[in-house]
Amino acid sequence: METVLSEGMLLGMGNPLLDISAVTDEKFLEKYALRANDAILAEEKHMPLYKEIIENYNVEYIAGGSTQNALRVAQWILQKPNVTVFIGSVGKDNYSRILENKAREDGVNVKYQYTTERPTGTCAVLITNNGAYRSLCANLAAAECFSVSHLQQPDVKKLIDNADFYYSSGFFLTVSIETIIEVAQIALKRNKLFMMNLSAPFLPVFYKYQMMRAMPYVDILFGNETEALAFAKEQNFGTEDLKAIALKMILLPKQNRSRQRIVILTQGSKLPVLLATDDKITEFPVKEVPPEQVVDTNGAGDAFVGGFLSQLVQNEPYDVCVKCGIWAAAQIVQRSGCTFSGKSTFSP
């Protein structure tokens, strides 16, 4: 049975950030105490970094923010505008204009909350090792100003009340757990899918309270191997076996008893994607992109989610959703940033 795609089916929440992407080196990372394959929130010591890369490196400005990226990829594959809606907070400045134009060009219906208090958030994307590694340092700025009151705006409220799928990055836990809970409760009441991403290894540790408040509402949980290991350690799972971790994640307390939680863990470019469902693990092989074709791994995880969601909203089975996620990630790593061109050629 083919699903008719309707506008606003998928609502995403997150931190809209303009990516400032540059190819740097180990020395630059060391200067700012950054790790090659990591994602952190900027501290005071990182603030000069943004100016330095803009002045000294060949930078590219790319519409970013984890959730927004995933929705842009989903839209690219779906080829029908406004199936997705995005909410998050930005400043009233040139960066937010770039962000909105880019997102709308890609078919995402953005409903930003605007603030005059702080500028639009940015994320330094520092690419090293010929594109194999990317270090993300996010200065959330305006994104931190998101308030739950935005959900009561009539046009936003209508979109939230009518969506069929809801998705939040884990990064949004650092900004507004109240918003996540409110939207998750609407999803629960309407028996619709609520999905979340672990997003970064620091989140299950430093935002454990917020993550575990949201977890009972999560029907589908995404993550990669480093995030899953950090989560398992923090939850005292007593294992580093990813399959065992995924099965334990399924069993964490859940509000909607009518469906079991599904967990999807990616393991980079060489190891299979794990799908944990109905107390069993299915492995999906990943076809490695030849190293010489890898330009930038930034956005691979977001692209995976975008690919997955593009099939989920069409009512495709989970194996097709995962395969599309793998396909989308492979496309994105061959380009700079979370970008794409031409028509999607995915076929199940």
N, C-alpha and C positions, 0 to 999 in steps of 0.2 A: 504494500500500500504506500503510494507516494505521498509524502507530506507536502501540503501547500505552504510555501514560505510566506510568512506575513511580516509586516513591519513591526519592529519592537519585540520580536520573539525572545531575544536574548539580551538581558541587561547585565552590564559589567560595571564593577566599582573598582576604583584604584587611584593611584597617584599619577596625574598627567605630568610628564617630564619631557623637556626637550633634551634629547641626547646630543652631547658634544663629543664627537667621536674622533680619536686620533691614534695613529700608530706610534707607540712610544717604545721604551726599552726597560730592562730590569732595573737599571740605575734610577730611572724616573720613579718607578714603583717604590724602590727602597727609600728614596728621598721623602716620600709621604707615607711610609710604613704600610704599603698596600701589598696584597698578595695577588699572584697572577690570575687565578681563577676564583674570584670571590665577588661578593656583593655586600657593600656596607653603606651605612648612612654617614654622611660627612660630619666631621667634628670641626671645631675651631681650627685645628692644625691643617685641615684640608682646604680651607677657604681660598688660599692663594693659588691653588692648583688650577682652578678654572681659568683664571686670567693668564697663567703661565702657558697652558696648552693653546689657548686662543692666539697668544702672541708669538709663540715659538714653534708651533706645529701646524701641519696642514690639517685643519679640522673640518669636519662635515657636520652639519646640523640635521638631525633626523628626528621626526616625531617619535617619542618614546613613552616610557611608562609601561610596565608589564601588562596590565589588563588591556590598555588601549592597543598595544601591539598585537595581542592575541585576537582582539576583535577585528583589527585591520586585516590580519591574515585570513580570518574566517570570511570576511567580506570579499576578499580577493578570490577565494575559492567559490563562494556562493554566487558571485556575479549578479546579485540583486541588492540595490542599495537599501540602507536603513533597516536591515533585518536585525542589526545590533544597535544598542543604545549604550552610551558610556556616561557615567557621572564621576566627577572629581573636581578638585578646586584649583583654579589658576589665578594669576595676577592679571591686572588690566594693563597689558603691555604688548610689545611687539612679539615676544616669544609665544604668548598665548594665541596671538593671531596666526603665527606660523603653524602652531600645533592644531588649532581648529581647522584651518584650511586644509592641512595635510590629512587629518582624520576624515573630514567630510569628502575630500577628493577620493579617499579610499572607501567611501560608502558608510562610514560610521556616523550615526546620529549622536552628536555630542551635546550634552546638557551640563555644561560646566557651571560651577558656582564661582562667581568672581569675587575677589577680595582686593582692596586697595592697600591692605596692611603690608603685604609682602610680594616680591616679584614671583613670576612663574618659576616653578622648580626646574632644576637642570640635573642631568646625570652625566658625569664624565665617564666615557667609555674608553678605557686605555687598552689598546690592542698590542699584544706582544707575541713573540715566537711565531712570526709569519702568519698571524691570524688564528693560530691554534688556541690562544688564551685571551680572555678578556677580563679586565678588572673593572667593576662598576662602583662608582662613588657618587651617591645621590645626595644632592642638596635639596631637600623637599620643599623648603621655602613655602610658597603659597599652598602647595598640596596639603600641608599640615593644618591649614585653616578650614578644612572641610567641616561643616557642622550638620548635624542630623536634621536641622530645620529645613535644609534643602529638599528633603524628601516630601515636605508638605507643599512645595510649589505646585500649583494645580497641574501643569503640564508634566512635571516629573512624577507626581503622585499617580497620575493616570497611567504612565508608562510602567511604573512599578507594579501597579495593580493588575496590569494586563499581560505581563511577560510570562513566558512558559519556562524559561531557564534563567538561572541567576548565577553569576560567577564573580568571585572576588580574588584578587591576588592576596597572598599573605602579607605583602608590604602594607596593605591598607589597615592591617591590625595595629600598626604603629600610629595611625592617624585617628580613626574613629571606629572603635569596637561597637559603639552604640548604633552606628549606621548598619554595620554588618549584622548585628543581632536583630535589629528592626526588620531589615529586608529578609533575613533568614526566617523570621517568624511568619512573615507574609507568605514566603514560599511553602513553609510547613502547613499553614492554614489552608493554602490552595492546593496542597499535595503536588507541588512542582519541584523540580530538581534544583538544589542549591549546591554549588561547587566551589571549592577553594584550592589554592595552591600553597604549598609550604614556602615556596619562593626563595628563601635564603637560609643558610645554616644558622645565622644568628637569631632568627625569629623564634624557633622552638625553645631557645635558651632564654633570651632576654625579654621576649614577649609571650612567655609560656602561659601566663594567666589569661591573656586575651585569646590566645590560640585555643586553649582548652575550654574557654567559654563558647567559642564559635563551633568547636568540633562536633558537639552533639547534633548540630543542624546539617552537617556536611554529608551529602549523599555521594558525591564523587570527590576524591582527594587526589591531587597531582603532586608530584615531587621528583627530585632527582636523588642520586645515591648519597651525596654528601648531606643534603637536607634530611633525608630519611635516617641516616646514621646519627645525626645530631639530635633528631627527635627521639629516636629509640633510646639513646643514652640518657636524655633528660627524663624520659618516662620510665626509666629502669626496666626496659624490656629484657635486659640480660642477654642480648644476642647482637651480633653484627651481620647476621645472615639476612640479606635483603628480602628474601622470600618469606622468612619467618616474621620479619618486621612488618611487611605488608599485610600478612594474615592477622597479626596482632592489632594493626591499625583498624582493620575491618570490625574487630570486636569491641572497640572503644564505645562507651555509651552513646546511644543514638535516639533522637526524638521521634523521627518518623519510622515506626516499626514495620510499616507496610513494605519497605524495601531495604535490603541490606546495603551497607556502604560498599562502594567500589573504590579500590586504590590502584593508581597507575604510577609506577616508578620508572623513570628513564635512567640509563646508565652510560650516557655519553655515546660516542660514535662507533664503539666496537662491540659493546655488550647488548643483549636483547632488552627490549622494553618488557616490564613485568606488569601484567594485568591480574589483580587479585579480585576475584568475584566468586560468590557462592562457596567460600572456604577452599578455593583451589586457585592455583597460579597458572596462567597461560603466558608463554614466552613468545615474543615477536622479534625475529631477527632484524637487525639494522644493517642495511647495506652501506658500507663505509664510503663516504665521498673521498676520492683520491686526494691526498694531502695538498697536491699542487693546485687543486681546484677550490680549496678552502680559503676564503678571503677573511672571514670574521665570524666567530662563533656567537657573538652577541645576538640575542634574540632567538636562538635555536629553541630554547625551552618555551618561550612565548609562542613561537611558530608551531611547535608541537601541539600546544593547547588549542591554538586557533584552528589547526587542521582537524583535531579531534572534535571540537565544537561545531565545525562546519557540517560534519556528518551527523552528529548527534541531533541537531535541530531538524535534520531531514529524516529522523527516525531510523537511521541506519544502525545495524548491530554493532556492538562494541568492537569487534575485531576490525570492521571497516573503519571505525572512528580512529583506532590506534594506528592502522596502516596509513591513514591520511595524515595523522600527526607526524609519523616518521617521514613521510614523503615531504610534507611542508617544511620540516626542520632541515632536511637535506637541500631544499631549494634556497632557504634563507642563508645558510652558512656559505653559500657561493657568491654572496653579495655583501656589500658593506652595510652594516646596521640591519635593522629589521625592515628590509625593503624587498620589493618584488617588481616584476614588469611583465607585460604581456598577459595573456589569458592563462589561467590555471589549467594544467593538463592532467590533473589527477583523475584516474578512473579506478573504481574499486576492483 
